[in-house]
């Protein structure tokens, strides 16, 4: 689980909408990028500026496998002309 704090109203709203719609959200924090499902958004204690504490569950994505073709696409079409 990843906990993130922000004072940006637009970002908090974007993450709240992602949570409501069940979509994944991406957060950039300290040179780190986290993508996952928003579990909770809690508004901080009342004070001078608004603050939100966001909890994100990171998505586990398997590494992308390289797609290699065994034969060219036009091989089948070339046989029709012979």
PALUM-927976 format. One record per residue (C-alpha): residue in three letters; x, y, z. Coordinates in steps of 0.02 Angstrom, whole numbers, padded with zeros to 5 digits, always signed. Layout:
ALAXYZ...
This chain:
UNK+00000+00000+00000UNK+00060+00175-00041UNK+00008+00328+00061UNK+00019+00497-00022UNK-00018+00673+00043UNK-00068+00818-00066UNK-00132+00995-00048UNK-00181+01008-00231UNK-00371+01018-00244UNK-00374+00965-00428UNK-00268+00811-00396UNK-00375+00759-00247UNK-00531+00777-00354UNK-00454+00676-00496UNK-00408+00536-00376UNK-00580+00539-00294UNK-00663+00520-00465UNK-00546+00375-00507UNK-00594+00292-00343UNK-00780+00317-00375UNK-00770+00247-00552UNK-00657+00101-00505UNK-00516+00157-00621UNK-00330+00153-00595UNK-00241+00315-00554UNK-00060+00369-00574UNK+00030+00475-00444UNK+00203+00553-00464UNK+00291+00579-00297UNK+00474+00611-00263UNK+00534+00545-00430UNK+00429+00388-00409UNK+00276+00342-00513UNK+00140+00236-00434UNK-00008+00166-00532UNK-00148+00077-00443UNK-00322+00080-00370UNK-00368+00218-00249UNK-00423+00138-00086UNK-00463+00292+00017UNK-00455+00481+00019UNK-00463+00564+00189UNK-00467+00752+00212UNK-00338+00811+00337UNK-00371+00907+00496UNK-00447+01079+00471UNK-00311+01210+00467UNK-00236+01345+00361UNK-00236+01244+00199UNK-00331+01091+00144UNK-00237+00926+00140UNK-00289+00753+00082UNK-00212+00586+00127UNK-00232+00460-00015UNK-00202+00273-00001UNK-00164+00181-00163UNK-00147-00006-00190UNK-00014-00028-00327UNK-00055-00138-00476UNK+00058-00286-00509UNK+00091-00291-00694UNK+00191-00432-00771UNK+00336-00377-00881UNK+00282-00351-01061UNK+00339-00494-01171UNK+00411-00448-01339UNK+00297-00498-01481UNK+00392-00583-01620UNK+00317-00644-01782UNK+00370-00812-01846UNK+00323-00777-02027UNK+00286-00618-02123UNK+00104-00571-02154UNK+00116-00572-02343UNK+00180-00751-02353UNK+00004-00823-02369UNK-00049-00693-02498UNK+00108-00724-02603UNK+00059-00907-02629UNK-00106-00856-02711UNK-00014-00770-02853UNK+00094-00920-02899
